[in-house]
Amino acid sequence: MKIQFLGAAQTVTGSCYMMETGTHRFAVDCGMHQGNREIERRNFGSLKYRPQNVDFFLITHAHIDHSGLLPRMVQNGFKGKIYCTPPTKDLLEIMLRDSAHIQEMEAEWKSRKRSRRGKGRIDPLYTMDDVERTLELLTPVEYGAPFEPFPELSVCYRDAGHILGSAFIELCVKEDGKEFKVVFSGDLGRPDQLIVRDPSIIQDADYLFLESTYGDRNHKDEQLSRDELAEAIDWSYSHGEKVIIPAFAVERTQEVLYTLHILNKEGRLPQGMPVYVDSPMAIRATEVFRNHPEYYDNEALKIVDAGEDPLSTPNLHFTLGREESTAINASKGPGIVISASGMCNAGRIKHHLRHNLWKPGASVVFVGYQGKGTPGRKIVDGAKRIRILGDEIAVRAKIFTIGGFSAHAGQSQIMEWLEHFRTRTMKVFLVHGENSAQETLADLIRKKFGLEVHIPGYLDICTMEADEPMALSREADKAKPAVDWQDMLGRTNALVQKMEDLKKQMKGRSWEDQTELRDRLDAIHRELEDFISEV
């Protein structure tokens, strides 16, 4: 069997592992690539997936970096089944429709901009029609219930403890009269996380594809994280400003609500302070969580059995409409605003940051992973100013980074989960992580367990057979073409020289024209200064 890494290989988005046997072709996950412009271009590279030749998809969970390209596959010819758990099915109905809406809106905005320049329109990555056809293919499966998509393959979903309905997947493959087991961890959750159960335990595998998002560090404990959130709330409440919480719509928003419920019961939530969930998708996802208490852990079930809603707190407002969202920033006084996206690269959170990031009394609380190149990552890394919705915004709000809310296992928790494996010849592939975190985790695994560990790159291909040496072929040149800096800087210098040649013409323009040209060039200077500071 061959596996090609079409995403989440030395990155944390775009999860997709395309597998080929002698007779079938299928994939685990089909996620959207998120990050800088070059990374996001991969979303349009459908030819690499060959959707019309994919028999089925096995989806680990509903997060868009694991599921967001499914409608693109359907648009380009995929017609097979999409297997997932029942809560994942319900969440995908919300998330994929929301994603299609964003794709259509962005394409329309870009098309209008191009039209003003005399250029043609562009198509969205996919449309709402593509999503509706995708939803028809969703096929729910329960935890612990093996099924056979074809006779040589048995599949079993296990609880990954990451978000509601998340799974890691066991594949038992038969080839040439031999059998071997392949396990995909999906996104592995941390023990004692709010709402969801702990990850299930597994003891044997021949090949393990293991997420490594936090392979180089551990999370703060829950109590400390709750204390830090209370500190952020107190800070902004005492200054009469707002607490802005960029949060993924699924799981993270619900965990923050659960934490606010606990803080209120402890008497640590300021009375009368409004709480806004300002994300239509997060609001609908919260209803899905409420509709599936059978997937809660024991602690959450006890709250439900006591007649309480763990996802509610006093003065909670769900703002579905755009006018309601706008009114939040028009309102005076303190408040808690939970909005998407979690990495601040899309959605309503951009508007809340534009209105509050420059206020010294406000606070911004990051409760999730911030990918490279995203606005959230730049803020966390200490940027003094940041461009949001075309405006340059000073970063003066107090910034909190609370790792204890992560739905991913930390380094020690990944290692504890690995301890249960008894297959000493198991080969481990680290996926869904940045390279620095993966290198750290790989060294730990080799030293503690003596296992063979690999860190595949984008487009790499792994060939595996029972009782045979594994082969891993690299596609580095195709995956990450080298940047020709000599050409880029040469073009920049040529433009500077051309401007020098035009200096006489610029001086000959009217005073009004000269000041406008000066302002435009000054804006370019600021862009170059930002570029140099980032380098």
Residue pairs with C-beta under 8 A, 6 or more apart in sequence:
1 19
1 20
1 21
1 173
1 175
1 182
1 463
1 464
1 465
2 19
2 20
2 461
2 462
2 463
2 464
3 17
3 18
3 19
3 20
3 461
3 462
3 464
4 17
4 18
4 20
4 459
4 460
4 461
4 462
5 16
5 17
5 431
5 456
5 457
5 458
5 459
5 460
5 461
5 462
6 14
6 16
6 17
6 18
6 27
6 48
6 49
6 458
6 459
7 13
7 14
7 15
7 16
7 29
7 31
7 33
7 42
7 458
8 14
8 15
8 16
8 29
8 31
8 65
8 431
8 432
9 431
9 456
9 457
9 458
9 459
9 460
10 433
10 434
10 435
10 438
10 455
10 456
10 457
10 458
11 33
11 35
11 39
11 371
11 372
11 432
11 434
11 458
12 65
12 213
12 369
12 371
12 432
12 433
12 434
13 31
13 32
13 33
13 34
13 35
13 39
13 65
13 371
14 31
14 32
14 33
14 34
14 39
14 42
14 43
14 65
14 69
15 28
15 29
15 30
15 31
15 60
15 65
15 66
15 431
15 432
16 27
16 28
16 29
16 30
16 31
16 49
16 69
17 27
17 28
17 29
17 184
17 209
17 431
18 25
18 26
18 27
18 49
18 54
19 25
19 26
19 27
19 28
21 152
21 153
21 173
21 175
22 175
23 150
23 152
24 55
24 149
24 150
24 152
24 153
25 50
25 53
25 54
25 55
26 54
26 55
26 56
26 57
26 58
26 80
26 149
27 49
27 54
27 57
27 58
28 57
28 58
28 59
28 60
28 169
28 184
28 209
29 57
29 58
29 59
29 60
29 66
29 67
29 184
29 186
30 49
30 57
30 59
30 66
30 67
30 68
30 69
30 70
30 73
31 63
31 64
31 65
31 66
31 67
31 68
31 69
32 43
32 64
32 65
32 67
32 68
32 69
32 99
33 39
33 40
33 42
33 43
33 65
34 40
34 64
34 65
34 343
34 345
34 371
34 374
35 371
35 372
35 373
35 374
36 372
36 373
39 373
42 458
43 69
43 72
43 125
44 125
46 72
46 73
46 75
46 76
48 459
49 69
49 73
49 76
51 72
51 73
51 74
51 76
51 77
51 78
52 76
52 77
52 78
52 79
54 73
54 78
54 80
55 80
55 149
55 150
56 80
56 81
56 82
56 83
56 149
57 70
57 73
57 78
57 80
57 81
57 82
57 83
58 83
58 84
58 155
58 169
58 184
59 66
59 67
59 70
59 82
59 83
59 84
59 88
59 92
60 66
60 160
60 166
60 167
60 168
60 169
60 184
60 186
60 187
61 67
61 84
61 88
61 160
61 162
61 163
61 165
61 166
61 167
61 186
61 187
62 84
62 87
62 88
62 91
62 92
62 95
62 163
62 165
62 166
62 250
63 95
63 163
63 187
63 248
63 250
63 251
64 95
64 99
66 186
66 187
67 92
67 95
67 96
68 95
68 96
68 99
70 78
70 82
70 92
70 96
70 134
71 96
71 99
71 100
71 126
71 127
71 130
71 131
71 133
71 134
72 125
72 126
72 130
73 134
74 126
74 130
74 133
74 134
74 137
75 126
75 127
75 130
78 137
79 137
80 137
81 137
81 139
81 149
82 134
82 137
82 138
82 139
83 139
83 140
83 141
83 147
83 149
83 155
83 157
84 92
84 138
84 139
84 140
84 141
84 165
84 167
85 140
85 141
85 142
85 143
85 157
85 165
85 166
85 167
86 140
86 142
86 165
86 292
87 164
87 165
87 288
87 292
87 295
88 140
88 165
88 166
88 167
89 138
89 140
89 165
90 165
90 288
90 291
90 292
91 164
91 165
91 250
91 285
91 288
92 135
92 138
93 135
93 138
94 281
94 284
94 285
94 288
95 249
95 250
95 281
95 285
96 131
96 134
96 135
97 128
97 131
98 249
98 280
98 281
99 131
100 124
100 126
100 127
100 128
100 130
100 131
101 128
102 346
102 347
103 124
103 125
103 126
103 127
104 124
104 127
104 128
106 124
107 121
107 122
107 123
107 124
107 125
110 122
111 121
111 122
114 120
114 121
114 122
115 121
141 147
141 155
141 157
142 157
143 157
143 158
143 159
143 167
143 200
144 156
144 157
144 158
145 156
145 157
146 154
146 155
146 156
147 154
147 155
147 156
148 154
148 155
149 155
151 174
152 173
152 174
152 175
153 171
153 172
153 173
153 174
154 171
154 172
155 169
155 170
155 171
155 172
156 169
156 170
156 172
157 167
157 168
157 169
158 167
158 168
158 169
158 170
158 200
158 202
159 166
159 167
159 196
159 197
159 199
159 200
160 166
160 167
160 168
160 185
160 186
160 187
160 188
160 189
160 199
160 200
161 188
161 189
161 190
161 191
161 193
161 196
161 197
161 198
161 199
161 200
162 186
162 187
162 188
162 189
162 196
162 199
162 251
162 407
162 408
163 187
163 189
163 196
163 250
163 251
163 407
164 195
164 196
164 250
164 251
164 254
164 288
164 289
164 292
164 295
165 292
165 295
166 186
166 187
166 189
166 196
167 186
168 183
168 184
168 185
168 186
168 188
168 199
168 200
168 202
169 183
169 184
169 186
170 181
170 182
170 183
170 202
170 205
171 181
171 182
171 183
171 184
172 179
172 180
172 181
173 179
173 180
173 181
173 182
175 465
175 466
176 465
176 466
178 465
178 466
178 467
179 466
180 206
180 207
180 464
180 465
180 466
181 204
181 205
181 206
181 207
182 205
182 206
182 207
182 208
182 209
182 464
183 202
183 205
183 207
183 208
183 209
184 209
185 208
185 209
185 210
185 211
186 211
187 211
187 213
187 407
187 408
187 432
188 199
188 210
188 211
188 408
188 409
188 413
188 414
188 417
189 196
189 198
189 199
189 407
189 408
189 409
190 219
190 406
190 407
190 408
190 409
190 410
190 413
191 198
191 199
191 409
191 413
191 416
192 198
192 222
193 255
193 297
193 407
194 222
194 255
194 258
194 259
194 297
194 299
194 300
195 251
195 254
195 255
195 258
195 289
195 296
195 297
195 300
195 310
196 251
196 295
196 296
196 297
197 295
197 296
197 297
198 297
199 409
199 417
201 417
201 420
202 420
202 421
203 420
203 421
203 422
203 423
204 421
204 422
204 423
204 426
205 421
205 423
205 426
206 423
206 425
206 426
206 427
206 464
206 466
207 426
207 427
207 429
207 464
207 470
208 421
208 426
208 427
208 428
208 429
209 429
209 431
210 414
210 418
210 428
210 429
210 430
210 431
211 408
211 409
211 414
211 431
211 432
211 433
212 414
212 430
212 431
212 432
212 433
212 437
212 438
212 441
213 369
213 408
213 432
213 433
213 437
214 369
214 406
214 408
214 409
214 410
214 411
214 414
214 433
214 437
215 411
215 414
215 430
215 433
215 437
215 438
215 440
215 441
215 442
216 411
216 436
216 437
216 440
216 441
217 403
217 410
217 411
217 437
218 410
218 411
218 412
218 413
219 225
219 403
219 404
219 406
219 410
219 413
220 228
220 402
220 403
220 404
221 404
222 404
224 404
225 259
225 402
225 403
225 404
225 405
226 259
226 262
226 263
226 404
228 400
228 402
228 404
229 256
229 259
229 263
229 365
229 367
229 400
229 402
230 263
230 268
230 269
231 400
232 243
232 363
232 365
232 398
232 400
233 243
233 263
233 269
233 270
233 273
233 336
233 363
234 270
235 361
235 363
235 398
236 242
236 243
236 334
236 361
236 362
236 363
236 398
237 270
237 273
237 334
239 334
239 360
239 361
239 362
240 332
240 333
240 334
240 361
241 334
241 356
241 359
241 361
241 362
241 363
241 397
242 328
242 334
242 335
242 336
242 337
242 352
242 356
242 362
242 363
243 334
243 335
243 336
243 337
243 362
243 363
243 364
243 365
244 337
244 339
244 349
244 352
244 353
244 356
244 357
244 362
244 363
244 364
244 365
244 397
245 256
245 336
245 337
245 338
245 339
245 364
245 365
245 367
246 339
246 340
246 341
246 342
246 343
246 344
246 349
246 353
246 364
246 366
246 367
246 368
246 376
247 253
247 256
247 282
247 338
247 339
247 340
247 342
247 367
247 368
248 340
248 341
248 342
248 368
249 279
249 281
249 282
249 285
249 340
249 341
249 342
250 281
250 282
250 285
251 407
252 342
252 367
252 368
252 405
252 407
253 277
253 279
253 282
253 285
253 286
253 338
253 340
254 285
254 286
254 289
254 311
255 367
255 405
255 407
256 338
256 367
256 405
257 275
257 277
257 286
257 310
257 311
257 312
257 313
257 316
257 338
258 300
258 310
258 311
259 405
260 269
260 275
260 313
260 336
261 303
261 308
261 309
261 310
261 311
261 312
261 313
263 269
264 313
264 314
269 313
269 314
270 334
271 314
272 315
273 315
273 334
273 335
273 336
274 315
274 317
274 335
274 336
275 313
275 315
275 316
275 317
275 335
275 336
275 338
276 317
276 318
276 319
276 328
276 335
276 336
276 337
276 338
276 339
277 283
277 286
277 316
277 317
277 318
277 319
277 338
277 339
278 319
278 324
278 325
278 328
278 337
278 338
278 339
278 348
278 352
279 338
279 339
279 340
279 347
279 348
280 320
281 340
282 338
282 339
282 340
283 318
283 319
283 320
286 311
286 318
289 311
290 309
290 311
293 300
293 301
293 304
296 304
300 310
303 309
303 310
304 310
317 324
319 325
319 327
319 328
325 348
325 351
326 351
328 335
328 337
328 352
329 351
329 352
329 355
329 356
337 352
339 347
339 348
339 349
339 352
340 346
340 347
340 348
340 349
341 347
341 349
342 367
342 368
342 369
342 376
343 368
343 369
343 370
343 371
343 374
343 375
343 376
343 377
344 350
344 353
344 370
344 374
344 375
344 376
344 379
345 374
345 375
345 376
350 375
350 388
350 389
351 389
353 364
353 375
353 388
353 393
354 388
354 389
354 391
354 393
356 362
356 364
356 397
357 364
357 379
357 386
357 388
357 393
357 394
357 395
357 396
357 397
358 393
358 394
358 395
358 396
358 397
359 396
359 397
360 396
360 397
360 398
361 397
362 397
362 398
363 397
363 398
363 399
363 400
364 379
364 397
364 398
364 399
364 400
365 400
365 402
366 376
366 379
366 380
366 399
366 400
366 401
366 402
367 402
367 405
367 406
368 405
368 406
368 407
369 406
369 408
370 376
370 377
370 379
370 380
371 377
372 434
375 386
375 388
378 386
379 386
379 395
379 399
380 399
380 401
383 395
384 394
384 395
385 392
385 393
385 394
385 395
386 392
386 393
386 395
387 393
387 530
392 526
403 410
409 417
411 440
411 441
411 444
414 441
415 444
415 445
415 448
418 445
418 449
421 449
424 450
424 451
426 451
426 452
427 451
427 452
427 453
427 454
427 464
427 470
428 445
428 451
428 452
428 453
428 454
429 453
429 454
429 455
429 456
429 462
430 438
430 441
430 442
430 453
430 454
430 455
431 456
433 441
435 455
438 455
439 455
442 453
442 455
445 451
445 453
446 453
454 462
454 472
456 462
456 472
457 474
457 475
457 476
457 479
457 480
458 475
458 479
458 480
459 475
459 478
459 479
460 472
460 473
460 474
460 475
460 479
461 472
461 473
461 475
462 470
462 471
462 472
462 473
463 470
463 471
463 472
463 473
464 470
506 514
506 517
507 514
509 517
